[in-house]
Amino acid sequence: MSLAERIRSNLSRALQPQILELIDESAMHAGHAAMKGLPARETHFRLTIVAEAFAGTSRVQRQRQIYSLLAAELADGVHALAITALTPAEAAMRGISASS
């Protein structure tokens, strides 16, 4: 199972999101200094997740929750994870839907 698949699986199981979009941006960072000399692999991700589980929590609390859920994956070589974590109501206000 790829690192991206593990991330999706863990977040889906724990948060039951309405929307989970995970984009592997590793190729965009292949030449950066921190990545020089390392084999090509999954290192940089952009996550958009919409879940009712985030209701009543702050942006920082949501990110901490995600980091906690992904502790093993983050320790397994993820160099960067950009997170957008929203409630369904917040997503609707931004025009984000499952069909977007």
N, CA, C and O atoms as a DFTB+ gen file, in Angstrom:
400 C
 N C O
     1  1       0.858      -1.177       0.000
     2  2       0.000       0.000       0.000
     3  2       0.904       1.240       0.000
     4  3       1.842       1.336       0.791
     5  1       0.612       2.168      -0.883
     6  2       1.415       3.386      -0.969
     7  2       1.180       4.270       0.254
     8  3       0.215       4.087       0.996
     9  1       2.057       5.204       0.443
    10  2       1.923       6.149       1.549
    11  2       0.633       6.950       1.407
    12  3      -0.069       7.171       2.394
    13  1       0.317       7.384       0.199
    14  2      -0.920       8.131      -0.045
    15  2      -2.141       7.282       0.303
    16  3      -3.094       7.788       0.895
    17  1      -2.123       6.010      -0.053
    18  2      -3.236       5.116       0.274
    19  2      -3.376       4.937       1.785
    20  3      -4.490       4.890       2.307
    21  1      -2.266       4.839       2.472
    22  2      -2.311       4.724       3.936
    23  2      -2.905       5.982       4.559
    24  3      -3.707       5.896       5.489
    25  1      -2.514       7.149       4.051
    26  2      -3.049       8.421       4.558
    27  2      -4.557       8.459       4.345
    28  3      -5.312       8.755       5.271
    29  1      -4.989       8.163       3.140
    30  2      -6.433       8.166       2.835
    31  2      -7.194       7.193       3.735
    32  3      -8.246       7.530       4.279
    33  1      -6.664       6.012       3.883
    34  2      -7.323       4.977       4.681
    35  2      -7.463       5.401       6.145
    36  3      -8.541       5.284       6.726
    37  1      -6.393       5.884       6.728
    38  2      -6.426       6.296       8.141
    39  2      -7.404       7.442       8.370
    40  3      -8.181       7.416       9.324
    41  1      -7.370       8.437       7.508
    42  2      -8.255       9.583       7.677
    43  2      -9.713       9.192       7.425
    44  3     -10.607       9.655       8.133
    45  1      -9.951       8.362       6.442
    46  2     -11.322       7.933       6.137
    47  2     -11.907       7.143       7.296
    48  3     -13.051       7.362       7.693
    49  1     -11.126       6.236       7.829
    50  2     -11.582       5.396       8.936
    51  2     -11.877       6.231      10.185
    52  3     -12.895       6.018      10.843
    53  1     -11.013       7.157      10.509
    54  2     -11.141       7.919      11.753
    55  2     -12.142       9.064      11.673
    56  3     -12.849       9.336      12.643
    57  1     -12.210       9.741      10.523
    58  2     -13.000      10.979      10.435
    59  2     -14.260      10.861       9.572
    60  3     -15.119      11.742       9.612
    61  1     -14.376       9.800       8.808
    62  2     -15.517       9.601       7.912
    63  2     -15.846      10.887       7.132
    64  3     -16.962      11.401       7.210
    65  1     -14.871      11.390       6.391
    66  2     -15.064      12.669       5.694
    67  2     -16.050      12.582       4.538
    68  3     -16.214      11.539       3.906
    69  1     -16.700      13.713       4.284
    70  2     -17.545      13.843       3.098
    71  2     -16.669      14.047       1.864
    72  3     -16.990      13.584       0.769
    73  1     -15.566      14.744       2.064
    74  2     -14.604      14.998       0.992
    75  2     -13.210      14.724       1.538
    76  3     -12.864      15.172       2.632
    77  1     -12.416      13.990       0.777
    78  2     -11.015      13.767       1.117
    79  2     -10.253      13.809      -0.195
    80  3     -10.327      12.887      -1.007
    81  1      -9.527      14.889      -0.384
    82  2      -8.709      15.042      -1.584
    83  2      -7.258      15.129      -1.155
    84  3      -6.873      16.033      -0.414
    85  1      -6.461      14.192      -1.620
    86  2      -5.044      14.161      -1.283
    87  2      -4.257      14.224      -2.582
    88  3      -4.373      13.342      -3.434
    89  1      -3.461      15.267      -2.726
    90  2      -2.671      15.466      -3.942
    91  2      -1.202      15.277      -3.599
    92  3      -0.673      15.917      -2.690
    93  1      -0.554      14.392      -4.338
    94  2       0.874      14.146      -4.164
    95  2       1.634      15.193      -4.977
    96  3       1.617      15.161      -6.208
    97  1       2.293      16.111      -4.293
    98  2       3.054      17.176      -4.945
    99  2       4.554      16.914      -4.903
   100  3       5.353      17.826      -5.112
   101  1       4.931      15.689      -4.637
   102  2       6.348      15.339      -4.463
   103  2       7.203      15.696      -5.666
   104  3       8.322      16.183      -5.506
   105  1       6.701      15.467      -6.849
   106  2       7.483      15.736      -8.062
   107  2       7.858      17.203      -8.180
   108  3       8.893      17.537      -8.757
   109  1       7.025      18.078      -7.640
   110  2       7.300      19.517      -7.704
   111  2       8.473      19.918      -6.809
   112  3       9.004      21.020      -6.941
   113  1       8.879      19.027      -5.900
   114  2       9.929      19.348      -4.935
   115  2      11.179      18.492      -5.115
   116  3      12.093      18.553      -4.293
   117  1      11.227      17.710      -6.161
   118  2      12.320      16.758      -6.367
   119  2      13.697      17.416      -6.389
   120  3      14.667      16.809      -5.936
   121  1      13.806      18.624      -6.897
   122  2      15.110      19.273      -6.996
   123  2      15.473      20.154      -5.821
   124  3      16.554      20.743      -5.809
   125  1      14.613      20.260      -4.846
   126  2      14.892      21.125      -3.700
   127  2      16.036      20.583      -2.858
   128  3      16.282      19.378      -2.821
   129  1      16.720      21.475      -2.194
   130  2      17.911      21.109      -1.420
   131  2      17.654      19.974      -0.431
   132  3      18.479      19.070      -0.302
   133  1      16.544      20.010       0.252
   134  2      16.256      18.982       1.257
   135  2      16.021      17.614       0.635
   136  3      16.105      16.596       1.324
   137  1      15.726      17.580      -0.663
   138  2      15.420      16.324      -1.338
   139  2      16.579      15.797      -2.178
   140  3      16.512      14.681      -2.692
   141  1      17.637      16.586      -2.324
   142  2      18.773      16.178      -3.160
   143  2      19.403      14.897      -2.613
   144  3      19.627      14.745      -1.412
   145  1      19.674      13.995      -3.535
   146  2      20.327      12.749      -3.176
   147  2      19.376      11.688      -2.642
   148  3      19.794      10.553      -2.410
   149  1      18.116      12.027      -2.444
   150  2      17.152      11.050      -1.955
   151  2      16.413      10.429      -3.128
   152  3      16.194      11.084      -4.147
   153  1      16.027       9.168      -2.987
   154  2      15.265       8.549      -4.076
   155  2      13.895       9.206      -4.209
   156  3      13.345       9.722      -3.236
   157  1      13.355       9.180      -5.418
   158  2      12.021       9.744      -5.653
   159  2      11.016       8.934      -4.840
   160  3      10.982       7.707      -4.921
   161  1      10.208       9.628      -4.065
   162  2       9.188       8.966      -3.255
   163  2       8.133       9.961      -2.833
   164  3       8.238      11.150      -3.134
   165  1       7.136       9.492      -2.151
   166  2       6.044      10.335      -1.693
   167  2       6.514      11.145      -0.480
   168  3       6.725      10.594       0.601
   169  1       6.674      12.453      -0.670
   170  2       7.210      13.293       0.406
   171  2       6.384      14.536       0.685
   172  3       6.406      15.050       1.804
   173  1       5.660      15.030      -0.307
   174  2       4.922      16.294      -0.183
   175  2       3.469      16.087      -0.614
   176  3       3.193      15.592      -1.706
   177  1       2.551      16.477       0.270
   178  2       1.131      16.287      -0.014
   179  2       0.340      17.547       0.291
   180  3       0.720      18.354       1.140
   181  1      -0.770      17.696      -0.424
   182  2      -1.757      18.746      -0.158
   183  2      -3.070      18.027       0.137
   184  3      -3.560      17.253      -0.685
   185  1      -3.635      18.290       1.318
   186  2      -4.843      17.614       1.780
   187  2      -5.987      18.603       1.942
   188  3      -5.841      19.640       2.590
   189  1      -7.121      18.272       1.349
   190  2      -8.374      18.977       1.617
   191  2      -9.319      17.929       2.176
   192  3      -9.587      16.914       1.535
   193  1      -9.820      18.183       3.377
   194  2     -10.699      17.224       4.028
   195  2     -11.881      17.963       4.645
   196  3     -11.715      18.981       5.316
   197  1     -13.071      17.434       4.406
   198  2     -14.298      18.017       4.927
   199  2     -14.984      16.946       5.757
   200  3     -15.341      15.883       5.250
   201  1     -15.166      17.243       7.055
   202  2     -15.764      16.250       7.944
   203  2     -16.537      16.936       9.062
   204  3     -16.118      17.970       9.582
   205  1     -17.640      16.362       9.413
   206  2     -18.437      16.859      10.534
   207  2     -17.647      16.750      11.835
   208  3     -17.923      17.475      12.791
   209  1     -16.672      15.853      11.875
   210  2     -15.840      15.661      13.065
   211  2     -15.099      16.933      13.470
   212  3     -14.656      17.046      14.613
   213  1     -14.958      17.883      12.560
   214  2     -14.250      19.125      12.862
   215  2     -15.140      20.194      13.490
   216  3     -14.646      21.250      13.885
   217  1     -16.423      19.940      13.586
   218  2     -17.351      20.925      14.163
   219  2     -16.927      21.277      15.582
   220  3     -16.644      20.397      16.395
   221  1     -16.886      22.571      15.867
   222  2     -16.546      23.045      17.202
   223  2     -15.068      23.032      17.530
   224  3     -14.687      23.232      18.684
   225  1     -14.227      22.800      16.527
   226  2     -12.781      22.793      16.775
   227  2     -12.110      23.904      15.971
   228  3     -12.613      24.331      14.931
   229  1     -10.984      24.353      16.467
   230  2     -10.229      25.403      15.782
   231  2      -9.376      24.792      14.674
   232  3      -9.217      23.574      14.598
   233  1      -8.836      25.646      13.825
   234  2      -7.953      25.195      12.748
   235  2      -6.754      24.437      13.315
   236  3      -6.350      23.409      12.770
   237  1      -6.192      24.943      14.399
   238  2      -5.029      24.292      15.019
   239  2      -5.414      22.925      15.588
   240  3      -4.665      21.961      15.431
   241  1      -6.557      22.833      16.236
   242  2      -7.011      21.550      16.776
   243  2      -7.221      20.521      15.664
   244  3      -6.899      19.345      15.828
   245  1      -7.755      20.970      14.548
   246  2      -7.977      20.074      13.408
   247  2      -6.648      19.552      12.876
   248  3      -6.500      18.360      12.606
   249  1      -5.689      20.454      12.729
   250  2      -4.376      20.030      12.226
   251  2      -3.699      19.077      13.202
   252  3      -3.094      18.091      12.783
   253  1      -3.793      19.357      14.481
   254  2      -3.214      18.449      15.479
   255  2      -3.859      17.080      15.428
   256  3      -3.182      16.060      15.563
   257  1      -5.182      17.056      15.230
   258  2      -5.896      15.787      15.127
   259  2      -5.395      14.997      13.919
   260  3      -5.146      13.796      14.018
   261  1      -5.249      15.666      12.795
   262  2      -4.763      15.001      11.580
   263  2      -3.328      14.518      11.775
   264  3      -3.004      13.386      11.417
   265  1      -2.466      15.365      12.339
   266  2      -1.082      14.951      12.594
   267  2      -1.034      13.734      13.507
   268  3      -0.220      12.834      13.299
   269  1      -1.890      13.699      14.504
   270  2      -1.936      12.566      15.424
   271  2      -2.364      11.289      14.696
   272  3      -1.776      10.226      14.895
   273  1      -3.378      11.402      13.866
   274  2      -3.865      10.250      13.106
   275  2      -2.827       9.727      12.113
   276  3      -2.812       8.541      11.785
   277  1      -1.967      10.620      11.642
   278  2      -0.983      10.257      10.620
   279  2       0.442      10.183      11.159
   280  3       1.398      10.300      10.393
   281  1       0.594       9.991      12.453
   282  2       1.928       9.997      13.071
   283  2       2.883       9.012      12.388
   284  3       4.029       9.361      12.104
   285  1       2.426       7.801      12.126
   286  2       3.295       6.799      11.497
   287  2       3.676       7.204      10.078
   288  3       4.821       7.024       9.664
   289  1       2.719       7.751       9.335
   290  2       2.990       8.161       7.958
   291  2       3.928       9.364       7.914
   292  3       4.804       9.443       7.053
   293  1       3.744      10.288       8.832
   294  2       4.624      11.455       8.888
   295  2       6.050      11.038       9.248
   296  3       7.015      11.625       8.758
   297  1       6.178      10.040      10.091
   298  2       7.503       9.548      10.472
   299  2       8.129       8.701       9.358
   300  3       9.327       8.421       9.383
   301  1       7.320       8.302       8.396
   302  2       7.775       7.422       7.326
   303  2       8.205       8.185       6.082
   304  3       8.202       7.625       4.985
   305  1       8.572       9.447       6.231
   306  2       9.155      10.163       5.110
   307  2       8.372      11.338       4.562
   308  3       8.826      11.974       3.611
   309  1       7.212      11.651       5.123
   310  2       6.487      12.824       4.652
   311  2       7.252      14.058       5.096
   312  3       7.493      14.258       6.286
   313  1       7.627      14.874       4.138
   314  2       8.391      16.082       4.424
   315  2       7.471      17.284       4.632
   316  3       7.788      18.182       5.412
   317  1       6.323      17.303       3.929
   318  2       5.388      18.428       4.038
   319  2       3.965      17.947       3.804
   320  3       3.699      17.118       2.934
   321  1       3.056      18.497       4.610
   322  2       1.637      18.203       4.470
   323  2       0.868      19.506       4.644
   324  3       0.753      20.027       5.753
   325  1       0.342      20.027       3.542
   326  2      -0.470      21.249       3.575
   327  2      -1.916      20.814       3.801
   328  3      -2.444      19.993       3.051
   329  1      -2.556      21.363       4.834
   330  2      -3.876      20.894       5.244
   331  2      -4.923      22.000       5.141
   332  3      -4.721      23.114       5.625
   333  1      -6.041      21.670       4.502
   334  2      -7.261      22.462       4.577
   335  2      -8.297      21.532       5.171
   336  3      -8.709      20.570       4.522
   337  1      -8.727      21.803       6.399
   338  2      -9.682      20.953       7.112
   339  2     -10.908      21.793       7.454
   340  3     -10.813      22.787       8.174
   341  1     -12.053      21.382       6.932
   342  2     -13.277      22.170       7.061
   343  2     -14.441      21.310       7.528
   344  3     -14.448      20.092       7.352
   345  1     -15.425      21.971       8.126
   346  2     -16.712      21.321       8.377
   347  2     -17.503      21.387       7.073
   348  3     -17.150      22.159       6.182
   349  1     -18.566      20.593       6.943
   350  2     -19.395      20.688       5.739
   351  2     -19.961      22.096       5.522
   352  3     -20.029      22.561       4.384
   353  1     -20.364      22.773       6.593
   354  2     -20.902      24.132       6.459
   355  2     -19.833      25.095       5.950
   356  3     -20.120      25.936       5.098
   357  1     -18.613      24.985       6.455
   358  2     -17.521      25.847       5.998
   359  2     -17.187      25.578       4.531
   360  3     -16.913      26.501       3.765
   361  1     -17.215      24.296       4.152
   362  2     -16.946      23.938       2.768
   363  2     -18.006      24.518       1.842
   364  3     -17.690      25.024       0.766
   365  1     -19.260      24.444       2.263
   366  2     -20.353      24.999       1.458
   367  2     -20.187      26.493       1.274
   368  3     -20.437      27.013       0.186
   369  1     -19.766      27.200       2.329
   370  2     -19.540      28.642       2.247
   371  2     -18.443      28.967       1.248
   372  3     -18.477      30.021       0.612
   373  1     -17.470      28.074       1.102
   374  2     -16.360      28.285       0.161
   375  2     -16.667      27.722      -1.228
   376  3     -15.856      27.840      -2.147
   377  1     -17.824      27.121      -1.369
   378  2     -18.186      26.542      -2.665
   379  2     -17.509      25.226      -2.955
   380  3     -17.373      24.838      -4.116
   381  1     -17.077      24.527      -1.908
   382  2     -16.426      23.228      -2.073
   383  2     -17.476      22.146      -1.872
   384  3     -18.160      22.102      -0.850
   385  1     -17.590      21.272      -2.870
   386  2     -18.529      20.165      -2.753
   387  2     -17.863      18.895      -3.256
   388  3     -16.812      18.944      -3.895
   389  1     -18.471      17.783      -2.969
   390  2     -17.910      16.493      -3.390
   391  2     -17.763      16.405      -4.897
   392  3     -16.938      15.637      -5.394
   393  1     -18.543      17.172      -5.626
   394  2     -18.455      17.129      -7.090
   395  2     -17.519      18.191      -7.643
   396  3     -17.356      18.288      -8.859
   397  1     -16.886      19.006      -6.763
   398  2     -15.986      20.073      -7.236
   399  2     -14.717      19.501      -7.823
   400  3     -13.849      20.253      -8.268
